[in-house]
Structure formats: structure tokens, C-alpha cells
Amino acid sequence: MEQGQSLKIGITCYPSLGGSGVVATELGKILAEKGHQVHFITHSIPFRLGTTFQKNIFYHEVEVSDYYVFRYPPYDLSLATKMAQVAKMQNLDILHVHYAVPHAVCAFLAKQMVGEKLKVVTTLHGTDITVLAQDESLKDLIRLAINESDAVTAVSNDLIKETRDVLDISRDIDLTYNFVDKRVYYPRDTSTLREDFANPDEKILMHISNFRPVKRVSDVVDIFAKVNKMVPSKLLFVGEGPELPKIQCKINELGLGDKVHFLGKQDEIAQVISLADVLLLPSEKESFGLVALEAMACGVPTVGSEAGGIPELVIHGETGFLAPIGAVDQMADYTIRLLSDPALSEKFINASLKRARENFCDELITKQYEEIYYRVLGREVPSFDHLDKLCR
């Protein structure tokens, strides 16, 4: 990329585990590879960023004041101040913030300090709308953050619709789906690892989440219990969260303890997902369902709910099966059908790989973000003629 076309971009996200932090970090890494200068402004290093030196990537830690008159540490004010400091010092073009609260609000304050030259792009990921915007005391603040952003994106059409309905937002919102890096997410050889969890004649079902009630992890256990009666199988849980102790008790009560493995949090998700024959995602709410895309890119079909943006990602009857929220029997039947029919399974695997490559290619989605950046800056968009080759 020519020097005049490269941008200086500040990125703020939640740096701990979570889909929004994963996407924001991976986006920053790819933008840096393309020649842009990327500055992460967060309270800790994003877990997907790592600690090794990476060209064009910089990290700025947000330190919270412990001044004794503050009853609670004022993180939001510290973040806004840090954003403004970095923007001035590094002459940033863009602040790209992930989540409206508090990040877009802080970016709005930073822009007031820096001036109109600094542009703010806000990406909505889900709970900032599906949970926080339901709180009447926060609605006006979230609406302000969205309306004052120079551009707003959302990760699904379903989330765009909910944003408009809940907050009475009429401004343009760009659809920018989540993505995965095709160099990382692809079917891995797990033949040696697989024997640690299942016998050769057994199938592997998997669920990956933060084990919150909205994930309906109890439904995962019910689905598995029904599937296991018909198909020899094992269930792998990946992740941790508040529902985990309750789930462990339920598994023991059902006498399934020897058929379930708890893997905890894992960094090498592509390797782990490649172990599975089916991913179970019966969530009550999913603005996108990043884990289903990660599975799709690794050639693993999803059986899940019709919640939120999942139907925009998983094509029913082609790359997976979807059923109404709570329809455990139907999801179990779909899973049994998929596991019992090798030809159907192979068809779904191939369709999943094709859809992940063509519709959620990292280069394609990054290009969409770049076009938004250049648009708000009033600059000419560079040519991206090479994309067709890279996304296939």
C-alpha cells in the first residue's frame, strides 16, 4: 500500500475473551499487515494480540486514576483521555471502537477534545443493544454515541433491525459481518488428538461459549443425552462461565459423566473445533454467532437455534440445521440425522467450507471496513481488484 493511502487507526475493544475482542484484534492485525498503522487503546493487551513484536501494531495501556475522592475508579474518563492523547500524539485518522458503551461514548468525548479531524467508527456487536439498550437509564447515552459516530456498523441485519427498533435510530448503519482469518481457521488433522476423547466408532459433539444463561447450555446437555441413546458419542465443552457448576451437576445426575469432557478455555480454537463432528449452538440470543463461523471454516456443521443473526450465517439444510429456541427434540433429531448419514455430513462439510471462504473471507470484510474508513475521511478508496483470488 502506498504511503499516502495508509491510515493511522486507533482500536478500542474489550481485551478479554469474547467475540467482539477477537474480531477487533484480528481486524487490527490484518490492517497492520496491509500497511496501516494500528494503535490498540485498552486497559490490557487483547488476548489474541500476543506479546511479540508485530510491525505497525502499537499498544497503549489505559491507566485509571486512584485519586481518593473517586468512590469508583473512573475508567470511562481515563479511556476518553487516553484516546485523545494517542490521537494527538500519533495523529490518528480514525478511532474504531467496538461496543457503544462505554467505548463509543469515550470516543465521542475524545473527539470533542481533539477536533473534527478525528473520525469515529463504531461497531455494534450485540449486548450493547440487546441488553444495555433495554435499560431506560442508558438508552439516551447509547443513542447519543451511535448518532454522533461518523459511521456505525453492525455484525448482522438482525442487530441492525433491533438497534433501529429499540433506540429509534434512523441513521445509516453498515452491515459488516464477522470474519475469521483463513490462514488460522481451516480443517486440522486431529487423528492423534481425537483418540484422547473418543473411541474410533464414536462421534464428537462440541459446545463453545462463556456459559451464561443466554447460551442455554442445559439444552446442550439435553440434546446430547438424546443423541447418545442413538449414536455412540462424546460431548466436549470448551470455555468457562457462571452456568458451568450447574451443568456439571446435571451431567452427573443424568449419568453422563464418563461421556463428557470439560476442556476449559482454549486459545488454539481451530485445532479444538476440528475435533468435532457437530457444533451445538442452541442460544437464546446471538447477534452473529462467531463460534459457528469458526466451526464452519474448519468444516464443522452447526446444529442450533434460529436466534438473532445465526440464520444469516448458518444456512438451514446446507451448512447446518436450525430449529426454534428451546426445540431440544428437533435439534437432537437433526444431529442424529447428520451423524448417521456420512454422505449428508460430507455435503454439509463441503458447503460450510465454501461458504466460510466466499462469504466471510477476512480480506473481504477487512476491505469493507477500509472502504468505510476512507468514506468518512473523504478520501478516494484504493483498488481491491485482487480480492476475488484471495477469497476463494
Sequence and secondary structure as in RCSB ss.txt:
>XXXX:A:sequence
MEQGQSLKIGITCYPSLGGSGVVATELGKILAEKGHQVHFITHSIPFRLGTTFQKNIFYHEVEVSDYYVFRYPPY
DLSLATKMAQVAKMQNLDILHVHYAVPHAVCAFLAKQMVGEKLKVVTTLHGTDITVLAQDESLKDLIRLAINESD
AVTAVSNDLIKETRDVLDISRDIDLTYNFVDKRVYYPRDTSTLREDFANPDEKILMHISNFRPVKRVSDVVDIFA
KVNKMVPSKLLFVGEGPELPKIQCKINELGLGDKVHFLGKQDEIAQVISLADVLLLPSEKESFGLVALEAMACGV
PTVGSEAGGIPELVIHGETGFLAPIGAVDQMADYTIRLLSDPALSEKFINASLKRARENFCDELITKQYEEIYYR
VLGREVPSFDHLDKLCR
>XXXX:A:secstr
  TTT  EEEEE   SSSHHHHHHHHHHHHHHHTT EEEEEESS  TTT SS  TTEEEEE      TT SS  H
HHHHHHHHHHHHHHHT SEEEEESIIIIIHHHHHHHHHH TTSEEEEEE SHHHHTGGGSHHHHHHHHHHHHTSS
EEEES HHHHHHHHHHH   S  EE    B TTTSS    HHHHTTT  TT EEEEEES   GGG HHHHHHHHH
HHHHHS EEEEEE   TTHHHHHHHHHHTT GGGEEE    S HHHHHTT SEEEE  S  SS HHHHHHHHTT 
 EEEE  TTHHHHS BTTTEEEE TT HHHHHHHHHHHHH HHHHHHHHHHHHHHHHHHSBHHHHHHHHHHHHHH
HHT      TTHHHHT 
